[in-house]
Amino acid sequence: MRWSGRRRGRISARALHSRNRALNRLVLGAGLAWREVAVLRAYAKYLRQTGIPFSHEYMERALAAYPAIARATVDLFKARFDPALGEADDDDED
């Protein structure tokens, strides 16, 4: 069966929307921006690559069920990797 590009695009967009629905709820539930949700999604994908026994969908559902933990994870990521915050910390050490 050959599918037109338009039909294929609609199907993949629908699949993408349903696949990401759990983490997308964190935009409202935890007050996260879409980029912060992308960080959580990247963490889940990284953990799958390291061999964690939980499925990607399971991790997404767990984060969506506990938005405070999702928010704390993003805050920790920012504290560790945001260069602007790192410069402020360096000034305090002098």
C-alpha positions, -999 to +999 in steps of 0.1 A: +000+000+000+014+034-010+005+064+010+007+099-001+030+124+016+000+143+030-016+112+045+017+100+060+022+134+075-012+134+092-006+099+106+029+107+120+016+140+135-012+121+152+012+095+165+036+121+178+008+140+195-005+109+213+030+096+222+039+129+239+006+136+256+018+124+290+048+148+292+029+176+274+005+177+304+035+189+325+033+223+307+001+229+327+005+205+356+041+216+366+042+249+349+071+238+326+080+254+293+082+232+262+120+232+263+119+220+299+096+191+289+122+184+261+149+180+288+127+155+307+120+136+274+158+135+267+165+122+302+140+094+296+155+085+263+190+085+278+179+062+306+165+038+280+199+038+262+216+029+295+195-002+299+170+009+325+142-017+326+113+008+324+097+017+291+097+053+278+060+054+282+062+043+318+087+070+327+065+096+309+034+085+329+054+086+362+066+121+356+031+132+346+017+116+378+042+135+400+046+170+385+065+183+416+093+157+410+093+167+373+097+204+382+124+195+408+143+175+381+142+205+357+153+229+384+182+206+392+192+205+356+191+243+354+211+247+386+238+224+373+240+234+336+228+270+332+259+291+325+243+323+338+237+306+372+272+292+372+287+327+368+267+340+398+279+311+419+315+318+409+312+354+421+300+342+455+331+320+460+356+349+457 
